[in-house]
């Protein structure tokens, strides 16, 4: 099995797991957004390692990579209210930090005239991770998580029943108010 024979997200997940043991993430990671186009910081705690795995995969796929190219790739559209959306680049600091950490660990190296390319060590990591991903796929690790449809259906039914009960109460009150009330003199 080669790297391209496995879905990229599974390979990147395995690379991220491996990088967690080898590389320490910078101190600023829990507090930053991935770019100006995002509204919040990532919800996932290990997002920096996943980003490093993705950068390593991009380096393998493209050959030579640069920070600006990666900023464009990881960027996105910014919601500007009623104005048109525009594409904004991702945070350069995050990408530079990830690339420098991968270079320090020996997975990337500088290439001439510009950019960085994957090393033999980086290629081996990707290859081993793709093989591990295949084993995990066969073992069922990546099966889709149990859907919450059953829970959601129960909640929907409870809410529906509660609303129906409220409507019936309102209808009963309306019927009572529409009934002619007997006056004291009427029999």
Secondary structure in CASP SS format (residue, H / E / C, confidence):
PFRMAT SS
TARGET T0000
AUTHOR 0000-0000-0000
METHOD secondary structure of the structure
MODEL  1
X C 1.00
X C 1.00
X H 1.00
X H 1.00
X H 1.00
X C 1.00
X C 1.00
X H 1.00
X H 1.00
X H 1.00
X H 1.00
X H 1.00
X H 1.00
X H 1.00
X H 1.00
X H 1.00
X H 1.00
X H 1.00
X H 1.00
X H 1.00
X H 1.00
X H 1.00
X C 1.00
X C 1.00
X C 1.00
X C 1.00
X H 1.00
X H 1.00
X H 1.00
X H 1.00
X H 1.00
X C 1.00
X C 1.00
X C 1.00
X E 1.00
X C 1.00
X C 1.00
X C 1.00
X C 1.00
X C 1.00
X C 1.00
X C 1.00
X C 1.00
X C 1.00
X C 1.00
X C 1.00
X H 1.00
X H 1.00
X H 1.00
X H 1.00
X H 1.00
X H 1.00
X H 1.00
X H 1.00
X H 1.00
X H 1.00
X H 1.00
X H 1.00
X H 1.00
X H 1.00
X H 1.00
X H 1.00
X C 1.00
X E 1.00
X E 1.00
X C 1.00
X H 1.00
X H 1.00
X H 1.00
X H 1.00
X H 1.00
X H 1.00
X H 1.00
X H 1.00
X C 1.00
X E 1.00
X E 1.00
X E 1.00
X C 1.00
X C 1.00
X C 1.00
X C 1.00
X C 1.00
X C 1.00
X C 1.00
X E 1.00
X E 1.00
X E 1.00
X C 1.00
X E 1.00
X C 1.00
X H 1.00
X H 1.00
X H 1.00
X H 1.00
X H 1.00
X H 1.00
X H 1.00
X H 1.00
X H 1.00
X H 1.00
X H 1.00
X H 1.00
X H 1.00
X H 1.00
X C 1.00
X C 1.00
X E 1.00
X E 1.00
X E 1.00
X C 1.00
X C 1.00
X C 1.00
X C 1.00
X C 1.00
X E 1.00
X E 1.00
X E 1.00
X C 1.00
X H 1.00
X H 1.00
X H 1.00
X H 1.00
X H 1.00
X H 1.00
X H 1.00
X H 1.00
X H 1.00
X H 1.00
X H 1.00
X H 1.00
X H 1.00
X H 1.00
X H 1.00
X H 1.00
X H 1.00
X H 1.00
X H 1.00
X H 1.00
X C 1.00
X C 1.00
X C 1.00
X C 1.00
X C 1.00
X C 1.00
X C 1.00
X C 1.00
X C 1.00
X H 1.00
X H 1.00
X H 1.00
X H 1.00
X H 1.00
X H 1.00
X H 1.00
X H 1.00
X H 1.00
X H 1.00
X H 1.00
X H 1.00
X H 1.00
X H 1.00
X H 1.00
X H 1.00
X H 1.00
X H 1.00
X H 1.00
X H 1.00
X H 1.00
X H 1.00
X H 1.00
X H 1.00
X H 1.00
X H 1.00
X H 1.00
X H 1.00
X H 1.00
X H 1.00
X C 1.00
X C 1.00
X C 1.00
X C 1.00
X C 1.00
X C 1.00
X C 1.00
X C 1.00
X C 1.00
END
